[in-house]
């Protein structure tokens, strides 16, 4: 859904502070109906019809790139986390306790006087280390230190499951190291992209001035960094070409890796990261490493040192003085996403504290803020959708019995992690104090990096969560064949003092969360993994041909949508999410048909169960975005813009046509021959 997917519903939830939407009183009209914009025709633009009144009443805040359901819920969660942070900061807690760490991290971020007094001095020793690099052979150790304390550089790296042996943790290396959101920003010649490149150069120059360079040196360093990154971008695969896990899997021995890239000292890099006895690595894009190896020799050492300084500083800019923060904000938020001004400091610090100490905050969140019955309600809906999914697979008219059997096995063994983990990560070794916000962030980065490195050589822990209960998101992990739905997905804006009806719950939680994530196990990527989570073909050749013919239809459909400027959605890149949206809404709808509300055809606020279900699906994606943010998403994100997740998906649902009288001539109408039917 969102970075990966979704969400919400039920129960009495007595919260509170919404930046975009006031708290509804008990006598207020039904929120679902109140959002309807009757000036829009459902068959032409159901997204606007279902959400338009809310958009008119809630313009995008100057500090945001969008406004809608995600921001409303995030504001609710932020207000809760703020209470946790403030309470922890005001309490005299035992050194090393959860509350001490939360309180001190938050306090150090709110201490703007100290931050502005210190400038970039908190990272000076790390900058000095880069300056001390004397030749290309020393670059590897310093690159590893930046990975540990700040952000990635040169390439992507981490310990993840081996896609072909899901029980084993392996060293993974992939293309990366670009400072613009995607490779195409370095080449495309449309007016928007050219302007972004020009502003990127100005931003780089300003950053080098912050680092103490004179104007000419800063200008030269900026130009050379753009040249360096353009060389890396040239060797990078398009994002849509990274979607096939088989084509992006090359296992090399460490000897083969060193032979292929002799200009980068991998042994030193591994040693600096804490890895020992690395005998093999999985490389996503070997041609990228080959180009990196060539450019390490071709380009001056000074350019690489400047590049590392920038990556270090940018990665920690949110934890430094206002001048550095605002420079990074000016480019990455204002230029790229159209955000007009920064969020208030408290909100930024709350989100950053949660980002680093979410495991600790989650424990308080679960005990103090979750409605009773959250986990049980989520499990109930998840099981209902899973049952429907099995029925759908059994009744497919295009899949053979042999492939159906394997598909059903994969679905049956699919793990549902719901609410919050049974055990929490141990952050006792993480040091946090009130002296330096940047050093706290560095320490937290190092803890998370070391935690990832510690997995090497150990069995895969299939009980681990990669999200916290307060993360409004969800995901499917193909290597574990699992879906993970954090507890806060229970929230439905507008229904804080009463439980939303099943039409809404089954649209949002059933369709856009459980159904969506389950379908990721059977989308263009997930379908390549078997029930055990291994990259292994389980399809007959004939069924595979039929499946990819269907996925091509959804690619073609979304290629036609033009959200902003002359930019069209990239159907290849977004197909996995589009397939999951389509499968999810079908599963959610059929599960809803088994509820009492549907069987009784209960009318609520003048709307039938079918009307409320499809309006609920549009509520799941109620999001108004700035044009700059839409353009950035279309260029670099595997998720289609929210509007097209609604109208594109519902254009393939005959029951939607019948409910809202969609007919030929309406913009959303598609002839039966073009309606996409997969799962």
C-alpha positions in Angstrom: 0.0 0.0 0.0 2.0 2.9 1.2 5.7 2.2 0.9 4.3 -1.1 1.2 0.8 -1.3 2.0 -2.0 -0.9 4.6 -4.2 -0.7 7.2 -7.1 0.3 9.4 -10.3 -0.1 11.3 -12.6 -0.8 14.1 -13.2 -0.2 17.8 -13.8 2.8 19.9 -10.8 5.0 19.6 -10.8 8.2 21.7 -8.1 10.1 20.0 -7.6 13.5 19.1 -5.3 15.8 17.4 -5.8 15.9 13.7 -3.9 18.5 11.6 -6.3 18.2 8.7 -9.6 17.2 10.2 -11.5 18.2 13.3 -12.9 15.7 15.7 -16.4 14.7 14.8 -19.2 15.0 17.4 -21.7 12.2 18.0 -24.4 14.0 16.1 -22.2 14.7 13.1 -23.3 13.2 9.7 -21.8 9.9 8.6 -18.2 10.7 7.6 -18.4 8.4 4.5 -21.4 10.3 3.1 -20.1 13.7 4.3 -17.0 13.3 2.0 -19.1 12.9 -1.2 -18.7 15.5 -3.9 -22.0 15.3 -5.8 -20.6 17.6 -8.5 -18.5 14.7 -9.7 -20.0 11.8 -11.6 -19.1 8.4 -10.0 -18.4 6.8 -13.4 -16.1 9.5 -14.5 -14.0 10.1 -11.4 -15.0 8.0 -8.4 -12.0 9.2 -6.4 -13.2 12.8 -6.6 -16.9 11.8 -6.1 -16.1 9.8 -2.9 -13.5 12.2 -1.4 -14.0 15.6 -3.0 -15.9 17.4 -0.2 -13.1 16.4 2.3 -10.5 17.7 -0.1 -12.3 21.1 -0.4 -12.5 21.4 3.3 -8.9 20.3 4.0 -6.3 22.0 1.8 -2.7 20.7 2.0 -0.8 22.2 4.9 2.3 24.2 4.0 4.5 21.7 5.8 3.1 18.6 3.9 3.4 17.2 0.4 -0.1 15.8 0.7 -3.2 15.7 2.8 -5.6 12.8 3.5 -6.1 9.6 5.4 -2.4 8.9 5.9 -1.7 12.3 7.4 -4.8 12.3 9.6 -3.8 8.9 11.1 -0.2 9.8 11.4 -1.1 13.0 13.2 -3.1 10.9 15.7 -0.2 8.5 16.2 2.3 11.5 16.5 0.1 13.0 19.2 0.3 9.7 21.2 4.0 9.4 20.7 4.5 13.0 21.7 2.9 12.2 25.1 5.2 9.2 25.4 8.3 11.4 24.6 7.3 14.3 26.8 6.5 12.0 29.7 9.8 10.2 29.3 11.7 13.5 29.1 10.2 14.9 32.3 10.7 11.7 34.3 13.9 11.0 36.2 14.5 7.5 34.8 17.2 4.9 35.5 20.2 5.1 33.2 19.8 2.7 30.3 16.0 2.3 30.8 13.6 2.6 27.9 12.1 5.9 29.2 15.6 7.4 29.7 16.5 6.7 26.1 13.2 7.9 24.7 13.3 11.0 26.9 16.9 12.0 26.2 16.6 11.4 22.5 13.6 13.6 22.3 15.2 16.3 24.6 18.3 16.4 22.5 16.3 17.0 19.4 14.2 19.7 20.9 17.3 21.6 22.2 17.6 23.9 19.2 19.9 26.4 20.9 22.5 23.7 21.4 22.0 22.3 17.9 22.5 25.7 16.3 25.5 26.6 18.5 27.3 23.4 17.5 26.6 23.6 13.8 28.3 20.6 12.1 30.9 20.1 14.8 29.1 16.9 15.9 30.2 15.2 12.7 33.6 16.9 12.2 35.6 13.8 13.3 33.8 11.8 10.6 34.6 14.4 8.0 38.2 14.5 9.1 38.4 10.8 8.6 37.3 11.2 5.0 39.9 14.0 4.5 42.6 11.5 5.7 42.0 9.1 2.8 45.3 9.0 0.9 44.5 6.6 -1.9 41.7 4.6 -3.4 42.5 1.5 -1.3 41.5 3.4 1.8 38.1 4.3 0.5 36.5 1.0 1.5 36.9 1.3 5.3 35.6 4.9 5.3 32.6 3.9 3.1 31.8 1.2 5.6 31.9 3.8 8.5 29.4 6.0 6.6 27.1 3.0 6.2 27.3 2.4 10.0 26.8 5.9 11.2 24.8 7.8 8.5 23.5 6.4 5.3 24.4 4.2 2.3 27.1 5.3 -0.1 28.4 3.9 -3.5 26.0 0.9 -3.4 23.3 -0.8 -1.4 24.4 -3.4 1.2 22.9 -5.5 3.9 22.3 -8.9 5.4 19.0 -10.4 4.1 17.6 -13.8 3.4 19.1 -15.6 0.4 16.2 -15.6 -2.1 16.9 -19.1 -3.2 17.6 -20.5 0.3 15.2 -18.6 2.5 16.5 -20.3 5.7 19.9 -18.7 5.3 21.0 -15.1 5.8 23.4 -13.8 3.1 25.4 -10.7 2.2 23.5 -8.8 -0.4 24.9 -6.0 -2.6 22.9 -4.0 -5.1 23.0 -0.8 -7.2 22.6 2.4 -5.2 24.5 5.5 -4.1 22.5 8.1 -6.2 21.4 11.3 -4.4 18.5 12.0 -6.8 15.5 9.7 -6.5 16.0 7.7 -9.6 18.5 7.2 -12.5 16.3 9.0 -15.0 16.7 12.4 -13.1 20.3 12.5 -14.5 19.3 12.1 -18.2 15.7 13.2 -19.0 15.3 16.5 -20.8 11.8 17.6 -19.9 11.5 21.0 -18.3 10.8 19.7 -14.8 13.7 17.3 -14.7 16.2 19.9 -16.2 15.1 22.4 -13.5 15.6 19.7 -10.8 19.1 19.0 -12.0 19.9 22.7 -12.0 18.7 23.1 -8.5 20.5 20.0 -7.4 23.8 21.6 -8.5 22.9 24.7 -6.5 22.1 22.5 -3.5 25.4 20.7 -3.7 27.3 23.9 -3.9 25.5 25.2 -0.8 26.2 22.0 1.1 29.9 22.3 0.3 29.9 25.9 1.5 28.4 24.6 4.8 31.3 22.2 4.9 33.7 25.2 4.7 34.7 25.3 1.0 35.1 28.6 -0.7 32.8 29.5 -3.5 34.9 28.3 -6.4 35.9 25.0 -4.7 32.3 24.4 -3.8 31.1 25.0 -7.3 33.8 22.7 -8.7 33.0 20.0 -6.1 29.3 20.2 -7.0 29.8 19.9 -10.7 32.2 16.9 -10.2 29.7 15.1 -7.9 27.0 15.4 -10.5 29.4 14.0 -13.1 30.3 11.1 -10.7 26.7 10.3 -10.0 25.7 10.5 -13.6 28.3 7.8 -14.3 26.8 5.6 -11.7 23.3 6.3 -13.0 24.3 5.3 -16.5 25.2 1.8 -15.2 22.0 1.5 -13.0 19.1 -0.6 -14.2 15.7 1.0 -14.6 13.5 0.4 -11.6 11.1 -1.7 -13.6 14.0 -3.9 -14.6 14.8 -4.6 -11.0 11.4 -6.2 -10.4 12.3 -9.7 -11.6 14.1 -11.4 -8.6 15.6 -14.1 -10.8 17.2 -11.6 -13.2 18.5 -9.6 -10.2 20.2 -12.5 -8.4 23.8 -13.4 -9.1 25.7 -15.3 -6.4 29.5 -14.8 -6.4 32.2 -16.2 -4.2 34.2 -13.4 -2.5 37.1 -14.3 -4.8 34.9 -13.7 -7.8 33.7 -10.4 -6.4 37.3 -9.2 -5.7 38.4 -10.3 -9.2 35.5 -8.5 -10.8 36.0 -5.3 -8.8 39.7 -5.0 -7.8 39.6 -1.3 -7.2 37.4 -1.7 -4.1 38.9 -3.5 -1.1 36.1 -5.8 -0.1 38.1 -7.5 2.6 38.7 -4.2 4.4 35.0 -3.2 3.8 33.7 -6.4 5.4 36.2 -6.2 8.3 35.1 -2.6 9.0 31.4 -3.6 9.0 32.1 -6.4 11.4 31.6 -9.3 9.0 33.9 -12.3 9.3 34.4 -15.3 7.0 32.3 -14.0 4.1 32.6 -16.8 1.5 29.9 -15.6 -1.0 27.7 -12.6 -1.8 24.5 -12.1 -3.7 24.8 -9.2 -6.3 21.7 -7.7 -7.7 23.2 -5.9 -10.7 26.8 -7.0 -11.5 27.2 -4.4 -14.3 26.7 -1.6 -11.7 29.6 -2.9 -9.6 31.7 -3.2 -12.8 31.0 0.4 -13.7 31.7 1.5 -10.1 35.1 -0.3 -10.2 36.0 1.4 -13.5 35.0 4.9 -12.2 36.9 4.5 -8.9 40.1 4.4 -11.0 39.0 6.9 -13.7 37.7 9.8 -11.5 39.9 11.8 -9.1 40.1 10.6 -5.5 39.1 14.1 -4.4 35.7 13.7 -6.1 35.1 10.5 -4.2 36.0 12.1 -0.9 33.7 15.0 -1.6 30.9 12.6 -2.5 31.4 10.7 0.8 31.3 14.0 2.8 28.0 14.9 1.1 26.5 11.5 1.8 27.5 11.6 5.4 26.3 15.2 6.0 23.0 14.8 4.1 22.3 11.5 6.0 22.6 13.3 9.3 21.3 16.8 8.3 18.0 16.3 10.3 20.0 16.1 13.5 22.3 19.1 12.9 21.8 22.9 13.0 18.9 24.6 11.3 21.1 25.9 8.4 22.1 22.4 7.4 18.7 21.0 7.9 17.0 23.8 5.9 19.4 23.4 3.0 18.5 19.7 2.6 14.9 20.4 3.2 15.0 23.1 0.5 16.0 20.6 -2.2 14.5 17.3 -1.1 11.2 18.6 0.2 10.6 21.9 -1.5 12.0 21.3 -5.0 11.3 17.6 -5.3 8.0 17.4 -3.5 6.6 20.9 -3.4 6.5 21.2 0.4 6.4 24.9 1.3 7.8 24.9 4.8 9.2 22.5 7.4 7.1 20.6 9.9 7.1 22.1 13.5 10.2 20.9 15.3 8.2 18.8 17.8 6.7 16.8 15.0 10.0 16.2 13.3 11.6 15.1 16.5 8.7 12.9 17.4 8.9 11.1 14.1 12.7 10.8 14.3 12.6 9.5 17.8 10.0 6.9 16.7 12.1 6.1 13.7 15.1 5.2 15.8 13.5 4.0 19.1 10.3 2.7 17.7 10.9 -0.7 19.3 10.9 1.0 22.7 8.0 3.3 22.0 6.0 0.4 20.6 6.0 -1.3 23.9 4.4 1.7 25.6 2.0 2.2 22.6 0.7 -1.3 22.9 0.0 -1.0 26.6 -1.4 2.5 26.7 -3.0 3.3 23.4 -4.4 0.3 21.6 -8.2 -0.2 21.8 -9.3 -3.5 23.4 -9.8 -6.3 20.9 -7.5 -4.7 18.3 -5.6 -7.9 17.5 -8.7 -10.1 17.6 -10.6 -7.9 15.1 -7.6 -7.8 12.7 -7.2 -11.6 12.9 -11.0 -12.1 12.3 -10.9 -10.0 9.1 -7.6 -11.5 7.9 -8.9 -15.1 8.3 -12.1 -14.2 6.5 -10.1 -12.8 3.5 -7.8 -15.8 3.5 -10.8 -18.2 3.3 -12.2 -16.3 0.3 -8.8 -16.3 -1.4 -8.7 -20.1 -1.2 -12.2 -20.2 -2.7 -11.1 -17.9 -5.5 -8.1 -20.0 -6.4 -10.1 -23.2 -6.4 -12.6 -21.6 -8.9 -10.1 -20.0 -11.3 -10.9 -20.9 -14.9 -7.5 -20.3 -16.3 -5.3 -22.2 -13.9 -4.6 -26.0 -14.0 -5.2 -28.3 -11.1 -1.5 -28.9 -10.6 -0.7 -25.2 -10.2 -3.8 -24.6 -8.1 -2.6 -27.2 -5.6 0.7 -25.4 -5.1 -1.0 -22.0 -4.9 -3.4 -23.2 -2.2 -0.4 -24.7 -0.3 1.3 -21.3 -0.5 -1.8 -19.5 0.7 -2.4 -22.0 3.5 1.1 -21.7 4.9 1.2 -17.9 4.6 1.9 -16.5 8.0 -0.2 -13.6 9.3 1.7 -11.5 11.9 -0.9 -9.1 13.3 -0.8 -6.3 15.9 2.6 -6.5 17.5 5.4 -8.9 18.1 5.5 -11.5 20.8 9.1 -10.5 21.6 10.9 -7.1 21.3 14.4 -6.4 20.1 16.9 -5.7 22.9 18.3 -2.2 22.6 20.1 -2.3 26.0 23.5 -1.6 24.3 22.3 1.6 22.6 23.7 4.7 24.3 21.6 7.8 24.4 22.1 11.1 26.3 21.1 14.8 26.1 24.4 16.1 24.9 24.2 15.6 21.1 21.2 14.9 18.9 23.5 14.0 16.0 25.6 11.6 18.1 22.4 10.0 19.3 21.4 9.4 15.7 24.8 8.1 14.9 24.7 5.7 17.8 21.2 4.5 16.8 22.3 4.1 13.2 25.2 2.0 14.4 23.0 -0.1 16.6 20.6 -0.9 13.8 23.5 -1.6 11.4 25.2 -3.9 13.8 21.9 -5.7 14.5 21.6 -6.4 10.8 25.2 -7.5 10.5 24.8 -9.9 13.5 22.3 -12.0 11.5 25.1 -13.2 9.3 25.9 -16.9 9.9 22.8 -17.3 12.1 19.5 -19.1 11.2 16.8 -16.8 9.9 14.5 -15.7 12.7 11.0 -16.0 11.2 9.4 -14.4 14.2 11.1 -11.0 13.6 9.0 -8.0 12.7 10.4 -5.2 10.4 7.7 -2.7 11.6 6.4 -1.5 14.9 2.8 -1.5 16.1 2.6 2.2 15.6 3.7 2.1 12.0 0.7 2.8 9.8 1.7 0.4 7.0 1.9 -3.3 6.2 4.0 -5.6 4.1 4.5 -8.9 2.5 7.8 -10.7 2.8 8.1 -13.3 0.0 11.1 -15.0 1.6 9.1 -15.7 4.8 5.8 -16.1 2.9 4.3 -13.8 5.5 2.1 -10.7 5.8 2.7 -8.2 8.7 -0.1 -5.9 9.8 0.8 -3.5 12.7 -1.9 -2.7 15.3 -2.4 1.0 14.4 -4.1 -0.1 11.1 -7.2 -0.5 13.3 -7.8 3.3 13.1 -10.5 4.7 10.8 -10.7 8.5 10.7 -14.1 9.8 11.5 -15.1 6.7 13.5 -13.3 7.5 16.7 -16.3 7.2 19.0 -18.0 4.3 17.3 -17.0 1.2 15.4 -17.1 1.6 11.6 -19.5 -0.7 9.9 -18.3 -3.9 8.2 -18.6 -2.3 4.7 -15.8 0.1 5.6 -13.8 -2.4 7.6 -13.8 -5.0 4.9 -12.9 -2.4 2.2 -10.0 -0.9 4.1 -8.7 -3.7 6.4 -10.0 -6.6 4.4 -9.3 -5.3 0.9 -6.6 -2.7 1.0 -4.6 -4.5 3.8 -5.0 -8.2 4.1 -6.2 -8.9 0.6 -3.6 -6.5 -0.9 -0.8 -8.1 1.1 -1.9 -11.7 0.3 -2.0 -10.8 -3.4 1.6 -9.7 -3.2 2.4 -13.4 -2.7 0.9 -13.9 -6.2 1.8 -10.7 -8.1 4.5 -10.5 -10.8 7.3 -10.8 -8.2 5.7 -12.8 -5.3 4.5 -15.5 -7.7 8.1 -16.5 -8.3 8.6 -17.6 -4.7 7.2 -21.0 -3.5 5.5 -21.8 -0.2 8.8 -22.0 1.7 9.9 -18.6 0.5 12.4 -19.8 -2.1 12.9 -18.4 -5.6 11.6 -21.5 -7.4 9.2 -22.0 -10.2 6.0 -23.8 -9.1 3.9 -23.0 -12.3 3.3 -25.1 -15.3 4.5 -23.5 -18.5 1.0 -23.0 -19.8 -0.3 -21.4 -16.6 2.7 -19.1 -16.5 1.9 -17.9 -20.0 -1.7 -17.3 -19.1 -0.7 -15.4 -16.0 1.7 -13.0 -17.7 -0.8 -12.3 -20.4 -3.1 -11.1 -17.7 -0.4 -9.0 -16.0 0.4 -7.4 -19.4 -3.2 -6.2 -19.5 -2.9 -4.3 -16.2 0.5 -2.8 -17.3 -1.1 -1.5 -20.5 -4.1 -0.1 -18.6 -2.0 1.9 -16.1 0.4 3.1 -18.9 -2.5 5.1 -20.2 -3.0 7.3 -17.1 -1.5 10.8 -17.1 -1.5 12.2 -13.6 0.6 15.3 -14.1 2.4 17.3 -16.9 3.1 14.9 -19.7 4.1 12.1 -17.3 2.3 8.8 -17.6 2.3 6.1 -14.9 4.9 3.4 -15.5 2.7 0.3 -15.7 5.7 -2.0 -15.6 7.1 -0.5 -12.4 3.7 -0.3 -10.7 2.2 -3.6 -11.8 2.9 -5.4 -8.5 1.0 -2.8 -6.5 -1.8 -2.6 -9.1 -2.2 -6.4 -9.1 -2.3 -6.3 -5.3 -4.9 -3.5 -5.2 -7.1 -5.4 -7.7 -6.8 -8.8 -5.9 -7.3 -7.1 -2.6 -10.5 -5.4 -3.3 -12.0 -8.5 -4.9 -11.1 -10.6 -1.8 -12.4 -7.9 0.6 -15.7 -7.6 -1.3 -16.4 -11.3 -1.3 -15.5 -11.6 2.4 -17.8 -8.7 3.1 -20.6 -10.5 1.2 -20.6 -13.1 4.0 -21.2 -10.5 6.8 -24.6 -9.9 8.4 -24.6 -6.3 7.2 -24.4 -7.5 3.6 -26.8 -10.4 4.0 -29.4 -8.1 5.6 -28.8 -5.4 3.0 -28.7 -2.9 5.8 -29.0 0.7 4.7 -26.7 3.2 6.6 -26.9 6.9 6.1 -28.9 6.2 3.0 -26.3 4.0 1.4 -26.5 0.4 0.5 -23.8 -2.1 1.6 -22.3 -2.1 -1.9 -22.2 1.7 -2.0 -20.6 1.9 1.4 -18.0 -0.8 0.5 -16.8 1.0 -2.6 -16.9 4.4 -0.9 -14.8 2.7 1.9 -12.2 1.6 -0.7 -11.9 5.2 -1.9 -11.6 6.4 1.7 -8.6 4.0 2.0 -6.8 6.1 -0.6 -8.1 9.5 0.3 -5.0 11.6 -0.5 -4.6 14.9 -2.2 -1.0 15.5 -3.4 1.0 18.4 -4.7 2.0 18.2 -8.4 5.7 18.1 -7.6 5.1 15.1 -5.2 3.0 13.4 -7.9 5.7 13.9 -10.5 8.4 12.5 -8.1 6.2 9.5 -7.3 5.5 8.7 -11.0 9.2 8.9 -11.8 10.6 6.8 -8.9 7.9 4.9 -6.9 6.4 1.5 -7.6 3.0 2.7 -6.2 0.6 4.5 -8.5 -0.7 7.9 -7.3 -3.7 7.4 -4.9 -6.3 8.6 -7.4 -5.4 6.0 -9.9 -5.2 3.2 -7.3 -9.0 3.9 -6.9 -10.2 4.6 -10.4 -7.8 2.1 -12.1 -8.8 -0.7 -9.7 -12.5 -0.1 -9.7 -12.6 0.2 -13.5 -12.0 -3.6 -13.4 -14.8 -4.4 -11.0 -18.2 -5.3 -12.6 -20.0 -5.0 -9.2 -18.8 -1.4 -9.0 -20.3 -0.7 -12.4 -23.7 -2.1 -11.3 -23.7 -0.3 -8.0 -23.0 3.2 -9.4 -24.5 2.8 -12.9 -21.3 3.1 -14.8 -22.0 2.8 -18.5 -20.3 3.2 -21.9 -19.2 6.7 -22.4 -18.2 7.2 -18.8 -14.4 7.8 -18.3 -14.0 4.7 -16.0 -15.9 2.3 -18.2 -13.9 -0.4 -19.9 -15.3 -3.0 -22.3 -15.5 -6.5 -21.0 -12.6 -7.6 -23.2 -10.3 -5.1 -21.4 -11.3 -5.8 -17.8 -8.4 -7.4 -16.0 -9.2 -10.6 -14.2 -6.3 -12.3 -12.4 -7.0 -13.6 -8.9 
